[in-house]
Amino acid sequence: MIFDRFGNNENEEIISDEEFISRKEFKKLKRLINAHQYHIDNVHMFYNLEPTPILRDMLNLSYELLSFFDNVCRKHGIIYWIDDDTLLNAVRNGQLMAFSEEISVAVMKSDLDKINDAIQLEIGQTGMSDLEYDLNALEISLMCSQIGAQLLCVAISAYDDIDGNVVKSPQNRKTERNNVFPINEIQLGDYSFSIPSHPNDYLKQMNGENYIRKISKLHDSSKLNRLKMNEDILKRHIRILEKANENFE
């Protein structure tokens, strides 16, 4: 929103004086935020935090679903890389984001027909009725009828090649081709996934100088509460995906 006291731009929303806080209130709020940050820093410094069962299961589910996509690409000779928030968390935190609803990956647009055919073929061979592929959205969705919602998805972005020197995302963000290729690998626990050749330079060009501070999108809290009341849902889907990945040929 833009404050336009004199109405110079009729299309912009006007903020009234009542919506501003005083300098005194602002300083009080800043002190409160700093105090919370101090306590958070101390928690990370002096305590080894263990993930809750639901957090661990969501993380394991993310690894198994991304592994399925990785297996599809390797089997069919398709080059991909993890992208956006997924790449950021892998580089910044050394793991996937447990409470993200979306795993972001990228392929070149020239491989799109190939990846579409490969995913549909391999999903059909798993026999998993909860695993779906949306050709229009380019998403592999893991559905859950028990909670009436999607548990997780792999979202695919198709990048354009511009004159062999630049790659461009569907959001029109660009980076030099040599920041992506040749594709590199990142080890996340027991798993290995494809990443851009120069991930930090790639993230900086795609997300700006302050990319490392970007806040990732999180799961809907109501969905997490439903899962917490029935944690066997996650474990069952993990076992099914593990079996599919173990038997991948």
Secondary structure by P-SEA (a helix, b strand, c coil): cccccccccccbbbbcccccccaaaaaaaaaaaaaaaaaaaaaaacccccccaaaaaaaaaaaaaaaaaaaaaaaabbbbbbcaaaaaaaaacccccccccbbbbbbcccaaaaaaaaaaaaaaaacccccccccccccccccccccccccccbbbbbbbbccccbbbccccccccccccccccccccccbbbbbcccaaaaaaaacccccccbbbbbccaaaaaaaaacaaaaaaaaaaaaaaaaacc
